[in-house]
Amino acid sequence: MHKMTKTDLPLLVVVTGEPATGKTTLARALADELGLPLLAKDELKERLFDTLGAGDRGWSRRLGAATFELMFGLAAELLGAGASLLVEANFDAQSTPRLRALPAHRPFQVVCTAPADVRRARFRERATSGARHPGHLDDAVGLELEAGEHEGRWQPLDLDGRPVIVDTASPVDVRALAAAARLAGERS
């Protein structure tokens, strides 16, 4: 009988960080490099907007909570079936118990950062470009961020392994990041 080792467990790559730190862009590139399915919060939320409609900030927050429920449920199904995957969202400390409770896996955490001026510029671009789904209410969220309403909310999560902090204001070596993800759990 084969004894299961930590390296036999599926890999769960968690990409997190503040809004406008390049999480989704990096997550897509990393998922492609690793050949993993990507569960991205905003993409799931946009499907809910398209199905249920967009609304005010309160409605967006309720759909955001529903999106996290979908994400955790889908991640549990995939990990439970032995599939590795990448999840991307602005996870906060309240997400840690949910991530830890997922079926056995090898975690690898990437925390995206960028200087405040870069984040503000990216947010302004989001709000004015028309490229993002209007349900995100980027103008309102941008004002909340400018006012410091979420200050200190998005920190590295208390997951197994050391988080990799990535400043997305500079080019990111996605291949090196993928190599590190593949090694996750081998040394623990």
Protein Blocks (a to p, Z undefined) as FASTA:
>chain_A
ZZddfklpccddddeddehilmmmmmmmmmmmnopacddfklmmmmmmmmnopadfklmm
mmmmmmmmmmmmmmmmmmmnopacdddddddfklmmmmmmpccdddddddddddfklmmm
mmmmmmmnomacfklommmmmmmmmnopmgoklccdddehjdddddfkbccdfklmmmmm
mmgoklZZ
